[in-house]
Amino acid sequence: MNFIKEHIAIQCHNIPDADALASGFGLFRFFESKGNRPKFFYGGPPITKPNLTGMIEDLGIPVEHAPDLKEWDGLLVTIDSQHGAGNVMRVSAPRVAVIDHHIQEANLPALCDLRPWLGSCSTLVWNLLREADFSIDVRLGTALYYGLFTDTNGFSEVRHPLDRDMWDTLAVNQTILRKLKHSNLALSDLTLASAALKDLYFNADKRFVVISTPPCDPNLLGFVSDLAMQVDSVDLAVAYSEGSDGYKFSVRTAAREAKASELAAWLSKDIGSGGGHREKAGGYISKAKYDGRFGKQKPQAYFDANLKKYLEAFRIMDCENPTALADAGVDVTAMKVYRKLPARLGFVPCRKLFEGSADLQIRMLEGDVDITANEETVLMIGVKGEVYPIELAKFIESYTPTGESFALEFPYSPTVLNKNTGTRLTLPEHASVCVSAGTGTVRAARLEHHVKIFTRWDPENYLRGDPSDWIAARSPGDLYVVTADVFGKLYIRDCTGEDVSLQKGALRVVKKNYPVPVTFARETGTLQTREGKVSYERGDALLTGLEGESWPVAREYFFKVYVPASASLKPGQNGSYLKKEITPWAVRMEESFVVELPGKRGVLRGAAGDWLLQYAPNEYGVVDQEIFKATYVWARKRD
């Protein structure tokens, strides 16, 4: 880092909050450890809130109030803010860097680390310090902890596993922390809360409230929404306040079918950011983006309309309740069959992690999932770092271990916490590679609507699926969701055993009658066809098509459908043969597919657009779409 010896200034946004002070303090301590003494300052009015003045004094944060600073001769780093944004005093500098966790509000310089998915800038700085092997003492740890605490409304709006990791690992001064926690709100805040609750909007049909407050500390929004949730007729509460650059909001839920974190992300989609926990969450909406999309629509009308949309958008599927599945229109037997592709995945047998049974918390990018596992449980690690449990017997049936260590890297490496012992482990470090056998099957269907599935593994937490995602079933009572971008990497349509004549668009076809070169196998072997490897026995026919493609046909079946092309050729001799006029059923497939040949002779694979032919029960063929056009016609006069 060549800029460490530069003339450095660290700037907070105007009227900095605890997160800005903590993250700026972290940068200050890092530069100081490298022999630099940067200037740490902010503009706008001076800090007066008791929790912030106490934080500065008790933790020794060397921040300066410098409202008249207009230029800086060196590197200027804006922390928890963006240079040029409306809430930051304008200071010109030859080099500018931005470290922030808010959505983009201004043009960003080349030196920039922007991570709006994090709950606090303190988390971002903590992660940077950790990657730089910088030792965080209790004083700095307390500041960073408090920064996350205040920016996520007492951790209720934690968004990312990195936030939770910092929260779990920092050493803090509990005496100072208690003092700061109990000085968050001023007496005037209670007056604001009282006025806001008096004018709340209540939707009796959907059981939610929307509460508007004057500009206030984000902690007051959480306080107000928490109060609203004490009412027995309220299942959801959203409190919001308008600032100069946007709207901050807090979400609370007591409904099993609604996660606060998900609802916060729903409300801020494309116009801000949001996240948190299952019951408590929050977010921010950019005023510029809101105005650009919704014009003059009042915020209360926006929240009311979008809460209704959210509550009406999802079909609820409960694997523990067959009636609920039927009511949601789920018929597993009507789903198509898909075969697992031979993908390389990670796996960790729980017997490797503990003895007996244990309550586990699995932490991954999608959030935390709680399960009860035993020595017959295997934790699978998917291609995107997602973790899901399966039973050992199912693992043995569907996967083959390779003996290799698992070495894939993910945006966030999933972990597992044994709640019985308090031990947290990074799963990939204990995982090995397995390859799906390519024989296991599931039933699956593409979703046409939003769903929430309560699985049998975790009946209190649902998996969300959106249109174009897939719902998959290992059995009628074991459903799960596979996202659209992953499904095609893991599964392929399996047409084995299907009656092609019943498929939509199926028709009778007949092959154009042209001689086909045939040789008869002198010994058992395997032929590499365009659609896959197919084994054959001694005496089977090996055919060659117009484009040089080859395929084997069992000897007994060959003589049923082929005859010598000339009188001089005796059946069984190598030479040209003509196919009898048979009319198999054929259907053009809209997706990639496989079909298994009888007697375990092989598996044929076709691409989207190829044709699946059926000559008799369990007798199939796969024909490339271009070859099909050249060699087959519709048998119009056939049944």
ABEGO torsion letter per residue (X at the ends): XAAAABBBBBBBBBGBBAAAAAAAAAAAAAAAAAGBBBBBBBBEBBBABAAAAAAAAAAGBBBBBBAABABBBEBBBBBGBBBGBAABBBBBBABBBBBBABBBABBBBABBBBBAABABAAAAAAAAAAAAGBBBBAAAAAAAAAAAAAAAGGGAABABAAAAAAAAABBBBAAAAAAAAAAABBAAAAAAAAAAAAABBBBAAAGBBBBBBBBBBAAAAAAAAAAAAABAABABBBBBBBBAAEBBBBBBBABAABBAAAAAAAAABGAEBBEEBAABBBBBBBAAAAAAAAEABBAAAAAAAAAAAAAAABBBBBAABAAAAAAAGBBAAABBBBBBBBBBBBBBBAAAABBEBBBBBBBBAAEBBBBBBBAABBBBBBAAGBBBBBBAAAAAAABBBAGBBBABBBABBBBBBBAAAGBBBBAAAABBBBBBAGABBBBBBBBABBBBBBBAABAABBBBBBBGBBBBBABAABBBBBBAAAAAAABBBBABGBBAAABBGBBBBBBBBBBBBBBBBABBBBBBBAAEBBBBBBGBBBBBBAAGBBBBBBAAAAAAABBBABAABBBGBBEBBBBBBBBBBBBBBABBBBBBBBGGAEBBBBBBGBBBBBABBGBBBBBBAAAAAAABBBBAABX
